[in-house]
């Protein structure tokens, strides 16, 4: 939960700074930030518990190939 909050707050501040959702209501802005946060947590941010790969790498079956790339 701590990691989710940390990533969410960073995404929220960046979107706010870039005026990404200026015309939307609060709930729509939060939903956009939550969607982006979920994408980053699953596809962008590697996890030490998974050997330095992302959950998407594990799900897609590319864990070993990604770990080899990291090692090189």
FENGI-V967831 format. One record per residue. RES is the residue in three letters. PSI is psi as a letter, one per 30 degrees, with the letter a starting at -180 (NA if undefined). OMEGA is omega in whole degrees, -180 to 180 (NA if undefined). NEAR is the number of other C-alpha atoms within 10 Angstrom. Layout:
res	psi	omega	near
RES	PSI	OMEGA	NEAR
RES	PSI	OMEGA	NEAR
This chain:
res	psi	omega	near
UNK	e	180	5
UNK	e	179	7
UNK	e	177	9
UNK	e	180	13
UNK	e	-179	12
UNK	e	180	12
UNK	e	180	18
UNK	e	-178	21
UNK	e	177	15
UNK	e	178	13
UNK	e	-179	18
UNK	e	-178	20
UNK	e	179	12
UNK	e	180	13
UNK	e	178	16
UNK	e	-180	14
UNK	e	-179	10
UNK	f	-177	10
UNK	h	-176	10
UNK	e	-174	14
UNK	h	-173	16
UNK	e	-175	11
UNK	f	-176	9
UNK	l	174	11
UNK	l	-175	9
UNK	e	-177	11
UNK	e	178	9
UNK	e	177	12
UNK	e	179	17
UNK	e	-180	15
UNK	e	178	11
UNK	e	180	17
UNK	e	178	24
UNK	e	179	19
UNK	e	179	11
UNK	e	178	16
UNK	e	178	22
UNK	e	178	14
UNK	e	180	13
UNK	e	-180	17
UNK	e	-177	18
UNK	f	-171	18
UNK	f	-173	14
UNK	e	-172	15
UNK	j	180	15
UNK	l	-178	17
UNK	k	176	13
UNK	e	-179	9
UNK	f	179	8
UNK	g	179	13
UNK	g	177	13
UNK	g	178	15
UNK	l	-180	23
UNK	l	175	23
UNK	e	178	18
UNK	e	177	17
UNK	e	179	20
UNK	e	-178	14
UNK	e	-178	10
UNK	f	179	9
UNK	g	-179	11
UNK	g	-177	13
UNK	e	-177	19
UNK	e	180	13
UNK	e	180	12
UNK	e	178	16
UNK	e	177	15
UNK	e	177	9
UNK	e	180	9
UNK	e	-179	11
UNK	e	-179	7
UNK	NA	NA	5
